[in-house]
Amino acid sequence: MFGLGDEASDEVWPEGSELASVDYAALILWYFYEVILRHDDDGIMSRGPVVEPYHYVTFLEALG
């Protein structure tokens, strides 16, 4: 699952811009019907330790 890139914003990718991994974003849309854009929150793919249900999409895909 390494190499997906972060959901957090930075100096190149501002908050609200698309994720670096379009494949990861597409999996979230496929499994959760949710569009994920760059954001700064306490999620593990952003700036914190919280694992959200949609963070498991890569495992769902690998097991499917």
Buried (B, 14 or more C-beta within 10 A) or exposed (E): EEEBBBBBBEEEBEEEEEBBBEEBBEBBBEBBEEEBBBBBEEBEBBBEEEEBEBBBBBEEEEEE
